[in-house]
């Protein structure tokens, strides 16, 4: 994989991690304020989808090597 492609993927992972952290903070704030449980559940689902994207990109960057 060319270095430029790998750098772009690493940048995407960094952005997604920041977004994942932002969702975590927002969810905790919603829980503290007693927000609607359905809204919290939807936010958690979006957070999980972001985590899945991070995992997929990391698998491309660092492929599994069968020893």
C-alpha positions in Angstrom: 0.0 0.0 0.0 1.5 3.4 -0.9 2.5 5.7 1.9 0.0 8.4 0.9 -2.9 6.0 1.0 -1.8 4.7 4.4 -1.5 8.2 5.7 -5.0 9.1 4.5 -6.4 6.0 6.2 -4.6 6.9 9.4 -6.0 10.4 9.2 -9.5 8.9 8.7 -9.0 6.7 11.8 -7.9 9.7 13.9 -11.0 11.6 12.8 -13.3 8.7 13.5 -11.7 8.2 17.0 -12.4 11.9 17.8 -16.0 11.5 16.6 -16.3 8.3 18.7 -15.0 10.2 21.7 -17.4 13.1 21.0 -20.3 10.7 20.9 -19.2 9.2 24.2 -19.1 12.7 25.9 -22.5 13.5 24.4 -24.0 10.2 25.6 -22.7 10.7 29.1 -24.2 14.3 29.1 -27.5 13.0 28.0 -27.5 10.3 30.7 -26.7 13.0 33.3 -29.5 15.2 32.2 -32.0 12.4 32.1 -32.6 12.5 28.4 -35.0 10.2 26.6 -33.7 6.6 26.6 -34.5 6.1 22.9 -32.3 9.1 22.0 -29.5 7.7 24.1 -29.9 4.3 22.5 -29.7 5.8 19.0 -26.6 7.7 19.9 -25.0 4.5 21.2 -25.9 2.8 17.9 -24.2 5.5 16.0 -21.2 5.3 18.2 -21.0 1.6 17.6 -21.2 2.1 13.9 -18.2 4.5 14.1 -16.3 1.9 16.1 -17.0 -0.7 13.4 -15.7 1.7 10.7 -12.5 2.3 12.8 -12.0 -1.5 13.0 -12.4 -2.0 9.3 -10.0 0.7 8.4 -7.4 -0.5 10.9 -7.7 -4.0 9.4 -6.8 -2.5 6.0 -3.8 -0.6 7.5 -2.6 -3.6 9.5 -3.6 -6.8 7.8 -3.7 -10.1 9.8 -0.6 -12.1 9.1 -1.0 -15.8 9.5 2.1 -17.0 11.3 
